[in-house]
């Protein structure tokens, strides 16, 4: 049926199937959603922000990089309080990579302020490979590029504030790995003694350990014909 409008429209309302004037439950939920502040690009920066600074020392440069991630606290003092990353800064005495470092920090900060799920940034950055080859950081973990190590610092920070859950081994699995490591060190006593000698870099895993292709850490040992990673627990024997 066609309805002709003779007057200007000055207002409207949604009519429910039951022709009720209002639904109190929906209004209550809407008011609750409006009361809870979410992270969006319209959230203004407070005068003071708290964050963390991570030191990245690579063999590619004489000077270290210092990555600072500042967080904003939304809905403080309520049941909906949450901490979200707001901005990132990277500083170093080495100015060779200054242009792309500044560009990267501005793009990442813009994604932080946009709101929503920003955890994908860590995986995307960690998947960047240097065509000239990567390097091993302290602890025997392989880094495919400097960008990947920046991504790992972001991942550590997101895990610390609760946006990501780190892979945690169970107590039973930790006990098995500790037992297997003790057996391996007992079987290779000379190598273990050499590994305990001061080398300038702290490596918690045996010196003869191989690279684990799952966690990219030199922590895989061969025991009883089975290659097992002492870091993440990955095993070729299942």
PEKAQUI-V207496 format. One record per run of one state. SS is the DSSP state (2 for helix, 1 for strand, 0 for the rest). FROM is the first residue (numbers start at 0). LEN is the number of residues. If there is no record, write none. Layout:
# PEKAQUI-V207496
ss: {SS/SS}
from: {FROM/FROM}
len: {LEN/LEN}
This chain:
# PEKAQUI-V207496
ss: {0/2/0/1/0/1/0/1/0/2/0/2/0/1/0/1/0/2/0/2/0/2/0/1/0/1/0/1/0/1/0}
from: {0/23/35/49/56/64/74/81/92/97/114/119/126/134/136/140/143/145/160/170/187/188/195/209/211/216/223/225/229/234/235}
len: {23/12/14/7/8/10/7/11/5/17/5/7/8/2/4/3/2/15/10/17/1/7/14/2/5/7/2/4/5/1/3}
